[in-house]
Amino acid sequence: MTGIDTEKAAARKACFAARKAVFGTGRDAAAQAHLVAALANHAEKPLAGYLPIRSEIDPVPVMAGHRGPVGVPVIPGAAQPLEFHRWTPDCALVAGPFGAAVPAERQAITPVVLIVPLLGFDARGFRLGYGGGFYDRTLQRLRASGPVLALGFAYAAQELPRVPIDAFDQRLDGIVTDEGPRWFT
C-alpha cells in the first residue's frame, strides 16, 4: 500500500464511523429539502442519483420527484466508468454489485446532473469514496463530453479537514448536506 492509500484507508474508517453515528437520526429530510432547492434550475435535465446502501443518506424521494429522466449507477466491471440505467420509483430492481439494487431493464441514460454518494468530503470540493474509482472515472469521461454538475450528497458530519487526493480524484461542483448546500468554484 502506498502512502496515499494508507491515508485514504484511515480516512474511510473515520468517515464510516461518522456517517454511522448520524444515520437514522432524522437528518435526511433536511438534506433532501436542500437537495430539491439545489436542483431547482435543473428540473428537466437527465439526472443520476443512487439507491442508498449501508448508512448512505437517502436521495430517493428527490429522485422520485425529478421531472426529467433519472438513472442510477450500474458497475459494468472493475476499473471502468459507471453506466447509468433509467430508474423510476416503480421499476423492477435486481441485485447489483456491492449490494446496490439496479434496474432490471437496461435502458442507458447520460446524465448531466449527478447526485454523488460519498464517505467524506472537504471544503475544497473533494470527496472520499469507497476506493474503486468509479465516480472519478465517470466524471472524467462525462466532463470530457460537456458540462456536468456533480453534487455530493452527505451528512454534514462526514466533512473532513482535508480529503487525501491523488491525480485521479475528481472535484465536486457542490455538496448538499443536512446543513445546506455549499458550492465550490
N, C-alpha and C positions, 0 to 999 in steps of 0.2 A: 504494500500500500504506500502511495506517495504521501507527502506531507499534506497536500490539499485534500486528498481522500480521507486522511485521518481527521482533519479539521471538519470536513463535511459530515463524517460519521458521528462525531461528537455533537455537532450542531443538530443533526437529525434526532439523536436521542433526546436532547433537551427540548426540541420542538414537539416531538411526540408527547412528552410529558406535559408540556404547557397546554397543548391542544386538548389532551385528555382531561386535564383539570377543569377546563371551562365547557367542555362538551356536555350538552344536556342541561345547561344552567339558564336556559331561556334567552340566550343572546341571538339565536338565529333570526327571529322576527325583525329585530332592529337592523341586522346586517342585510336581510332581504329587502327591507324598505329602502335602505341606502343604495342597494344594487339596482332596484327598479328606477330610482332617480338618476343614477349614473348612466343607465341605458336609455333614458327617455329620448334622446336625439338619434337613436339607432333602432327604432321600433320595427322597421320593415326589413332591416338588413339580416343576412344569414348569420345566425348566432350558434356558437358551440358552447355548450355547458358540460356538465358531467353528472353522473349519478353517484352520489357520495358512497364511500366505503369507510369502514372503521369509524373514526371520530371526525371525519371531514364535515365542515359546515355545509348546510344543505341549500343548493341553488334551485332545486326542482320547482318550487312554487313560482319563482321568477321565470324560469324557462317555460313553464306551462302557460304563463300569461303573455309571452312574447308573440307579437303579431306576425313576424317573419318566420322563415324556416328555421328549425332548431335541429342541431345534430349533437351527438355525444361521441367521445373518442373510442376508437377501436384500435388495438395494437396489432398491426399486421405481422410483426416479427421483431426480433431483437435488433437494436441499433438502427431502427427505421423511424421516419416521421409517422405520426399518428394519421389515421384516416378518420373521417367523421361521417357517421351514418345518421340519416334522418330519424328523429325521435319525436313522438307525440306522447302525451300522458297515457294514452290507452293502447300504445303499440305493444306487440308481443316482445318479450325480452328473453334472452338466453344467457347462460353464464359465459363470461369472457375471461381473459387473463387477469390475474391479480384479484379475483373476486368481484370485479365490477360487472354489472349486467350490461348487455349490449342489445341493440335491436335485432330481432330475428331476421327481419327483411333488410337486405344490404342495399340501401339507396344512399349513395355518396352525396355529400354536400360540401361546398368550400366556404367556410366561414370567413367573415371579415371582422367579426367581433368574437372574442373568446373570453369566457369565464374560466379562469385557470386555477385548479386546485394547487395547494402547496402545503408544505410543513412549516416553513418560516419565510420571513421577508425582512427587508431593511429599508431605511429611509432613502436609499439610493434607487430603489425600484428593483432590486434583485430578489429572486425567490430561491428557496431551497426546496427541491422536490425530493422524490424517493430515490433518485440516483440512476435511473435508466436513461436520462437524457431525452426522453420522448418529446416533451414540450419544447425543449431548446431546439431540437432538430425541426420540429413542426413550425415553430415561429420563424426560424431562419428561412425555411422553404416558403412559407406564406408571405413573409415580408419581401422576399426577392421578386414576388409577382405583383406587389402593390401594397397600399396602406392596409394595415391591420391594427385593430385596437385590442390589446391584451390586458385584461383586468384580473389581477389576483383576487381571490375571494377567501377570506380567513377571519379568524377571531383576532382582535387587537392583541391579545395575549401571545400571539405567535410571532410578534416582532422581535427581531434580534438586533443587537447593536450594529453588527456587520455580518452579512452573509459571506462565507468564503466562496470566492468565484474563481473560475478559470476562463480560458479563451473561448470556451464553447457556450458559456452561460448567456442567455438572452434576457435583457431587461424588460420589465413590465412597463406599460404606459400608465398604470394606476393600480391602486389596491383599494378594495372595499372591505371594510370590517364593520363590526357592530358599533364602532365609534364614528363611522362615516367614511367617505371616500378621501383618498389622497392621490394627487396627480403628480407624475414625475415628468420633468422636461429634459 
